[in-house]
Amino acid sequence: MFEYRNIIEPFLANAQAYPERLAVVYKSAQLTYRDLDEYSSRLALTFHDNGVKTGDKVAYLFPNCIEVIAVYLAIQRMGAVAVPLNYRIIPREIAYLTNSVDARMLVFDEQFEDRVQESKPQLHKGIRLFSLTRTTDSLQYHSDSEVMTKSPEVPLYLGGGLSRIQFTGGSTGIPKGACRTHAADLVEMHAVMASNGMLEMDHPIALIQCPLEHHGGHSWFVSSLSAGATVVVCGKFNPHDVFEQIEYFQVSHMILLPPTTYLRLVREGNPDSREMMSVRIVQSSAGGMTPEIAQAIFDTFPNANINYGWGQSESGVGTSMRITRDMLTHREPKIYSVGTPMETLKIRIVDDDGNDVEEGQSGEAIVQSPAMMEGYYQQPKLTKEAFLNGWLRTGDIMSRDCDGYYYLKSRKKDMIKSGGENVFINEVQTAILRNPLVADCVVFGVPDPVLGEAVAAVVQPVSGSSLTERDIQETCKSYIASYKKPRYIVFTNDIGRDDAGKVRLSNVIKYFNSKRNDVAGK
């Protein structure tokens, strides 16, 4: 894989080797590798004829669908730079993000026409707006005559350089554009295939439910096409649809985010009526794995192992581990780990002064890899702050055990200082999730007259259950020190996670504050 220079080359090799193999499926629409190759080639010519040149940035706004994959491949084919946008953003954000990367073109799904037009007065002059139309979800999928009349032949850009600008920033703060090169994405792609076992199969079938514009979904569809897999794309989370697709296409690999989504899948999707023997790898990250979640996955997918880990848009690669039934049976502590470094990744755990901490001690994880970003686009100050002597600061607090396994504690900025003690948010959230009546939760720090800062939790119970504050605190006391349990607990019917597993923390805190007077600190 490392002899390639353009991230699209592994896909093109598979288009030559398996032209009639199904490449991507979305609802009733299906494209073979030849179809996808030709369609992305026509798109590349269309973009070129509309003024896009090698090195130009092309932003795109799509829900999960076939087009988002074809547009990405077209951009890479012509040596432009892909800028995926979260399809939930509002007009002001569309303009801000598109302007911030000096985009030459904004490509969007027709359903976002009103949003894009509203953003138009704020867009920089010269940005070309290009809409793609989908009239049906059938095989007659692409109705844009300008695209489909193009010759499918287009010269392939074989240079290196910038491949993608991936916006990152989590649930708060201004998004930052992580600059990722072809070389970095090729390293990431190979490491992902190695960690999730796609290289071990002749023809993997990969179901992706998380957003394709998100780093996790993007990484999986690129890696899947590079492995010669069939990609089954799911839209908005629907448990029945997910199970139907798994059974019909005999899915071997699947990714949903975060781990709690698998509980929703099992509880709402009636898996007992389906045949789930084909699944070999169940992938997740972006949240705490618990024995209860692992057991639900193993009960539903009899032949599967869990591939769990940690990663960032900035680092490219991350950590990974296989959780097996044997590990769960013996309640091995490593089930709470995010695993060991993936290919090419080096990790150090350091204190505030950048000195390595002792084994078992917590500190900030800093990493090195050829899969890392170059920096944040046109943000030199933030880029400088992101690196420490060539090591990328992740902002995540971790520890490492004697066997080299890493444990995620919290975001550095999310550590709670309660009564003089450090409380790691991830540790508390994982403990709360051990209660089988908890569907999801968010933990954070709040001002407190006694402790200075106290642990607070907003908890989403399983539908129809009768969960109490005492239940939550007793569960926590069974798994973590008593001082770490939440002092304030508020319940909600819906935490509000998006399909990438993200929560807008400001909304959760606002909801908590509206209910805080109804709960007593305990």
VENGI-V656978 format. One record per pair of residues at least 4 apart in sequence whose ideal C-beta (glycine too) atoms are under 7 Angstrom apart, sorted by sequence separation. I is the first residue (numbers start at 1). J is the second residue. If there is no record, write none. Layout:
BEGIN
<<I:J> <I:J>>
END
This chain:
BEGIN
<<8:12> <9:13> <10:14> <11:15> <12:16> <13:17> <14:18> <15:19> <31:35> <32:36> <33:37> <34:38> <35:39> <36:40> <37:41> <38:42> <39:43> <40:44> <41:45> <42:46> <43:47> <44:48> <45:49> <46:50> <48:52> <52:56> <64:68> <66:70> <67:71> <68:72> <69:73> <70:74> <71:75> <72:76> <73:77> <74:78> <85:89> <89:93> <91:95> <92:96> <93:97> <94:98> <95:99> <96:100> <108:112> <112:116> <113:117> <114:118> <115:119> <116:120> <119:123> <123:127> <136:140> <144:148> <145:149> <169:173> <180:184> <181:185> <182:186> <183:187> <184:188> <185:189> <186:190> <187:191> <188:192> <189:193> <190:194> <191:195> <192:196> <208:212> <210:214> <214:218> <215:219> <216:220> <217:221> <218:222> <219:223> <220:224> <221:225> <222:226> <223:227> <225:229> <238:242> <239:243> <240:244> <241:245> <242:246> <243:247> <244:248> <245:249> <257:261> <260:264> <261:265> <262:266> <263:267> <264:268> <265:269> <289:293> <290:294> <291:295> <292:296> <293:297> <294:298> <295:299> <296:300> <297:301> <311:315> <323:327> <325:329> <326:330> <341:345> <350:354> <351:355> <357:361> <379:383> <380:384> <381:385> <382:386> <387:391> <400:404> <401:405> <410:414> <425:429> <426:430> <427:431> <428:432> <429:433> <448:452> <461:465> <467:471> <469:473> <470:474> <471:475> <472:476> <473:477> <474:478> <476:480> <480:484> <497:501> <498:502> <505:509> <506:510> <507:511> <508:512> <509:513> <510:514> <511:515> <512:516> <515:519> <4:9> <25:30> <31:36> <47:52> <62:67> <75:80> <89:94> <98:103> <142:147> <169:174> <180:185> <193:198> <194:199> <212:217> <213:218> <224:229> <246:251> <256:261> <266:271> <271:276> <289:294> <323:328> <327:332> <341:346> <350:355> <387:392> <388:393> <400:405> <410:415> <417:422> <418:423> <423:428> <433:438> <448:453> <477:482> <480:485> <497:502> <503:508> <4:10> <52:58> <62:68> <76:82> <142:148> <169:175> <193:199> <198:204> <210:216> <211:217> <212:218> <225:231> <245:251> <256:262> <311:317> <312:318> <341:347> <350:356> <351:357> <357:363> <376:382> <386:392> <387:393> <400:406> <432:438> <447:453> <448:454> <461:467> <497:503> <24:31> <75:82> <134:141> <168:175> <169:176> <210:217> <224:231> <234:241> <297:304> <311:318> <327:334> <328:335> <349:356> <350:357> <376:383> <386:393> <415:422> <416:423> <446:453> <496:503> <22:30> <23:31> <31:39> <60:68> <98:106> <108:116> <135:143> <167:175> <168:176> <234:242> <246:254> <310:318> <327:335> <348:356> <349:357> <375:383> <398:406> <399:407> <433:441> <445:453> <446:454> <476:484> <477:485> <495:503> <496:504> <1:10> <23:32> <85:94> <167:176> <208:217> <212:221> <256:265> <297:306> <309:318> <310:319> <398:407> <415:424> <416:425> <432:441> <445:454> <476:485> <22:32> <23:33> <72:82> <106:116> <133:143> <167:177> <168:178> <221:231> <309:319> <376:386> <398:408> <399:409> <445:455> <446:456> <476:486> <21:32> <47:58> <60:71> <133:144> <234:245> <309:320> <398:409> <414:425> <445:456> <496:507> <20:32> <21:33> <24:36> <85:97> <132:144> <165:177> <166:178> <208:220> <294:306> <309:321> <323:335> <351:363> <396:408> <397:409> <429:441> <443:455> <444:456> <473:485> <496:508> <19:32> <23:36> <116:129> <165:178> <208:221> <232:245> <307:320> <308:321> <350:363> <397:410> <459:472> <495:508> <19:33> <20:34> <165:179> <166:180> <206:220> <349:363> <350:364> <410:424> <429:443> <443:457> <472:486> <18:33> <19:34> <282:297> <307:322> <308:323> <396:411> <397:412> <409:424> <410:425> <428:443> <457:472> <164:180> <306:322> <321:337> <349:365> <350:366> <395:411> <396:412> <410:426> <441:457> <442:458> <58:75> <162:179> <163:180> <232:249> <305:322> <306:323> <395:412> <409:426> <441:458> <472:489> <15:33> <83:101> <113:131> <163:181> <206:224> <305:323> <321:339> <347:365> <348:366> <395:413> <397:415> <408:426> <409:427> <425:443> <441:459> <14:33> <15:34> <162:181> <163:182> <230:249> <232:251> <282:301> <289:308> <305:324> <319:338> <320:339> <321:340> <425:444> <441:460> <492:511> <83:103> <161:181> <204:224> <319:339> <347:367> <372:392> <440:460> <469:489> <94:115> <106:127> <110:131> <160:181> <161:182> <164:185> <212:233> <319:340> <346:367> <438:459> <439:460> <15:37> <58:80> <94:116> <105:127> <110:132> <160:182> <163:185> <262:284> <279:301> <282:304> <319:341> <320:342> <345:367> <346:368> <366:388> <368:390> <439:461> <490:512> <58:81> <104:127> <105:128> <106:129> <107:130> <108:131> <109:132> <110:133> <160:183> <204:227> <206:229> <208:231> <242:265> <280:303> <281:304> <285:308> <319:342> <346:369> <368:391> <438:461> <439:462> <54:78> <55:79> <56:80> <57:81> <58:82> <59:83> <60:84> <61:85> <63:87> <91:115> <95:119> <99:123> <103:127> <104:128> <110:134> <205:229> <237:261> <276:300> <279:303> <280:304> <281:305> <282:306> <283:307> <284:308> <285:309> <318:342> <345:369> <367:391> <368:392> <437:461> <438:462> <467:491> <12:37> <54:79> <55:80> <56:81> <58:83> <60:85> <62:87> <94:119> <98:123> <99:124> <105:130> <107:132> <198:223> <203:228> <204:229> <205:230> <206:231> <207:232> <208:233> <209:234> <239:264> <254:279> <259:284> <276:301> <277:302> <279:304> <282:307> <285:310> <317:342> <344:369> <366:391> <367:392> <432:457> <437:462> <490:515> <52:78> <54:80> <55:81> <57:83> <59:85> <61:87> <198:224> <206:232> <208:234> <239:265> <243:269> <252:278> <258:284> <276:302> <277:303> <281:307> <285:311> <317:343> <344:370> <366:392> <43:70> <47:74> <91:118> <95:122> <192:219> <205:232> <207:234> <242:269> <247:274> <251:278> <252:279> <253:280> <257:284> <260:287> <298:325> <317:344> <318:345> <344:371> <366:393> <367:394> <397:424> <428:455> <432:459> <43:71> <52:80> <91:119> <95:123> <199:227> <209:237> <243:271> <247:275> <250:278> <251:279> <252:280> <253:281> <254:282> <255:283> <256:284> <257:285> <258:286> <259:287> <310:338> <317:345> <366:394> <437:465> <488:516> <98:127> <198:227> <239:268> <240:269> <254:283> <255:284> <257:286> <258:287> <259:288> <271:300> <294:323> <309:338> <364:393> <365:394> <416:445> <438:467> <455:484> <457:486> <490:519> <40:70> <44:74> <48:78> <92:122> <193:223> <239:269> <246:276> <253:283> <259:289> <263:293> <266:296> <298:328> <308:338> <309:339> <364:394> <437:467> <455:485> <456:486> <459:489> <461:491> <489:519> <39:70> <43:74> <47:78> <188:219> <192:223> <198:229> <243:274> <262:293> <308:339> <364:395> <365:396> <455:486> <456:487> <488:519> <364:396> <419:451> <423:455> <455:487> <456:488> <457:489> <458:490> <459:491> <460:492> <40:73> <44:77> <61:94> <189:222> <193:226> <209:242> <246:279> <260:293> <263:296> <295:328> <364:397> <365:398> <418:451> <419:452> <454:487> <460:493> <488:521> <36:70> <40:74> <44:78> <189:223> <193:227> <259:293> <262:296> <266:300> <294:328> <354:388> <363:397> <437:471> <454:488> <458:492> <460:494> <487:521> <31:66> <220:255> <262:297> <362:397> <418:453> <460:495> <487:522> <41:77> <71:107> <362:398> <417:453> <418:454> <435:471> <29:66> <40:77> <189:226> <291:328> <362:399> <416:453> <418:455> <435:472> <458:495> <59:97> <207:245> <361:399> <26:65> <59:98> <207:246> <216:255> <360:399> <416:455> <448:487> <26:66> <291:331> <432:472> <435:475> <216:257> <294:335> <359:400> <360:401> <434:475> <24:66> <59:101> <67:109> <446:488> <348:391> <359:402> <432:475> <443:486> <57:101> <59:103> <205:249> <207:251> <291:335> <431:475> <432:476> <24:69> <57:102> <58:103> <61:106> <205:250> <210:255> <431:476> <434:479> <57:103> <58:104> <63:109> <205:251> <209:255> <210:256> <289:335> <57:104> <58:105> <59:106> <60:107> <61:108> <62:109> <205:252> <206:253> <207:254> <208:255> <209:256> <210:257> <362:409> <56:104> <60:108> <61:109> <204:252> <364:412> <428:476> <431:479> <58:107> <166:215> <204:253> <349:398> <431:480> <473:522> <349:399> <458:508> <469:519> <61:112> <201:252> <349:400> <52:104> <315:367> <317:369> <428:480> <51:104> <52:105> <316:369> <427:480> <442:495> <458:511> <315:369> <317:371> <458:512> <50:105> <198:253> <316:371> <440:495> <315:371> <316:372> <428:484> <456:512> <196:253> <315:372> <427:484> <440:497> <47:105> <314:372> <428:486> <314:373> <347:406> <423:484> <442:503> <444:505> <11:73> <421:483> <101:165> <340:404> <419:483> <8:73> <67:132> <340:405> <418:483> <444:509> <339:405> <442:508> <67:134> <339:406> <454:521> <8:76> <337:405> <338:406> <7:76> <8:77> <216:285> <337:406> <338:407> <6:76> <97:167> <337:407> <338:408> <334:405> <336:407> <314:386> <448:521> <66:141> <78:154> <101:177> <51:128> <77:154> <100:177> <315:392> <50:128> <79:157> <97:175> <314:392> <77:156> <78:157> <315:394> <50:130> <77:157> <79:159> <81:162> <82:163> <81:163> <82:164> <83:165> <84:166> <312:394> <81:164> <197:280> <81:165> <197:281> <196:281> <76:163> <196:283> <319:406> <336:430> <215:313> <310:408> <46:146> <46:147> <39:142> <54:157> <43:147> <46:150> <42:147> <45:150> <42:148> <45:151> <29:137> <42:150> <57:165> <28:137> <29:138> <30:139> <45:154> <27:137> <28:138> <29:139> <42:152> <44:154> <41:152> <196:307> <29:141> <41:153> <195:307> <41:154> <38:152> <195:320> <87:213> <191:317> <86:213> <85:213> <188:316> <84:213> <187:316> <188:317> <187:317> <184:316> <84:218> <178:313> <178:314> <180:316> <288:426> <290:430> <288:429> <288:430> <292:434> <69:212> <290:433> <68:212> <290:434> <292:436> <68:213> <168:313> <288:433> <168:314> <64:211> <166:313> <195:342> <64:212> <194:343> <6:156> <6:157> <191:342> <6:158> <69:221> <191:343> <5:158> <190:343> <191:344> <5:159> <5:160> <7:163> <187:344> <66:233> <65:233> <64:233> <64:234> <64:235> <63:235> <260:433> <7:182> <6:182> <263:439> <5:182> <7:185> <7:186> <260:439> <191:371> <260:440> <4:186> <7:189> <187:370> <188:371> <2:186> <187:371> <1:186> <184:370> <183:370> <184:371> <184:372> <1:190> <184:373> <180:373> <181:374> <179:373> <178:373> <179:374> <179:375> <179:376> <178:376> <179:377> <177:376> <176:376> <177:377> <23:225> <176:379> <25:230> <176:382> <21:228> <23:230> <24:231> <25:232> <26:233> <22:230> <23:231> <25:233> <21:230> <24:233> <18:228> <14:225> <165:377> <11:225> <14:228> <287:501> <7:222> <11:226> <286:501> <10:226> <25:249> <261:501> <257:500> <258:501> <257:501> <237:499> <236:499> <101:377> <216:500> <214:500> <211:499> <210:499> <211:500> <210:500> <171:502> <171:503> <171:504> <172:505> <171:505> <172:506> <88:498>>
END
